Amino acid sequence: MSNVYFEDVEVGQEIPSLKKNCSTQQLVIWAGGSGDFYQIHYDPPFATNVAHLPGIIVHGALKHAFLGQLISDWTGDPRATKRVGCAYRGMDFPDEDIVCRGVITAKKQENGENLVELEIWTENPEGKKTTPGTAVVSLPSRN
C-alpha cells in the first residue's frame, strides 16, 4: 500500500534519502547473484595492479538497485515504479557511505495514471553524484 499520494507531492520536492554502506562481502554476494564476477569488485590486487583503480569498486548495477530501493521505500509500493534508469559516472568504494537522493521534476495525469517524474542519483562521501538517473512512478490519488 502506498504511503504517498499524488496530491501531496510538488515539483522541486526532495524525497527522503537512503544511505547504504557496502561491505566487501556484500559485493561478493552481489557478484554471485548477478553473475558479474569482474575482479575489480572483489580482488584488491587485480583492481589496483591490473585495472589501475584506487581499490575495489561497488558494482554499478548494485547502485542501480539501491536507487530502485530509494523509490520503492518512498512510495511504499514497489509496483508504483514505472521506470528507473541511471548511468554509471563515478566510482564508489566498499565501507563508504553511498547516499541515494531524489527530487521531483514533473507531475502529470496521463491515461488515467498520476505520474511523477524524478531525478535520482547516488552521492559519494564527498557529495559527488556518481550514478545519476531518472525515474517515473504512478501514485494513487486521495480521491
Secondary structure, 3 states (H helix, E strand, C coil): CCCCCHHHCCCCCEEEEEEEECCHHHHHHHHHHHCCCCHHHCCHHHHHHHCCCCCCCCCHHHHHHHHHHHHHHHHCCHHHEEEEEECCCCCCCCCCEEEEEEEEEEEEEECCEEEEEEEEEEECCCCCECCCEEEEEECCCCC
